[in-house]
Amino acid sequence: MALSGKGMEGEAPSVRADRLERVPLLTGLPEALLAYIHAHGICWHAGQERVLYVQHDQEDFIAFVLEGCVQHVLHGSDGREIIVTVSGEGDVLGEAGLFDAQRHSATARALENTTLWLLSRRHFPVLLSHPPFVLRIQHLMCRRMREVVGLVESVCLHRLESRLARYLLDEAERHGRLESEGILIPFKHSQSTVASMLNASRPKLNAQLQSWSRSGLILRGQHVLLIPDLERLRRIAVKDSGA
């Protein structure tokens, strides 16, 4: 497989089946398919900052993230990098390889200690023989395409404050919790990671967060942010484009 063995360990199938069933893509699928995935998969553990595969490696496996977090990174010739997306618990890696034996478009790196459940290419025919699974994969790929288009739009057309507002709104929609004072969202990624996701420098991102803290737009805690006025953040997100 193209999956790097550096810093990783493979295990026999020892993960409980219910952990796989909690993966949204697999929830409610036929028991026979779930049993096949559990019986033929391999559990892989990756330590923090370990590379799982690099850009242009062959797409020869599909993997489900059981725990942890994986960032997908593009590297520039000047050494800079931009994080295209981040996959967390319950997400899927390498789904495009089911339909097209091409190469990975980005490098995947574990952002923290991460556990994956993967199946190699020889198991793809069985997966593709189940129409409900194929339909869910197609929906996932459509979502990925919309996310990439959104990233290109944000990076190319909007200022940093607008890009950051859009990022926080997306986090609020995905992970936000309504509190009496506003919407509480996790902010567990480092500022360097978020800056790479927004194609910005860490000092500029930090300055923007500090400015918003002073104005009361956000309240910062340990690994969390509180947004008292979501509508105010939405107005910033749709400000005119600029450099």
Secondary structure, 3 states (H helix, E strand, C coil): CCCCCCCEEEECCCCCHHHHHCCCCCCCCCHHHHHHHHHHCEEEEECCCCEEECCCCECCEEEEEEECCEEEEEECCCCCEEEEEEECCCCEECHHHHCCCCECCCEEEECCCEEEEEEEHHHHHHHHCCHHHHHHHHHHHHHHHHHHHHHHHHHHHCCHHHHHHHHHHHHHHHHCEEECCEEEEECCCCHHHHHHHCCCCHHHHHHHHHHHHHHCCCEEECCEEEECCHHHHHHHHCCCCCC
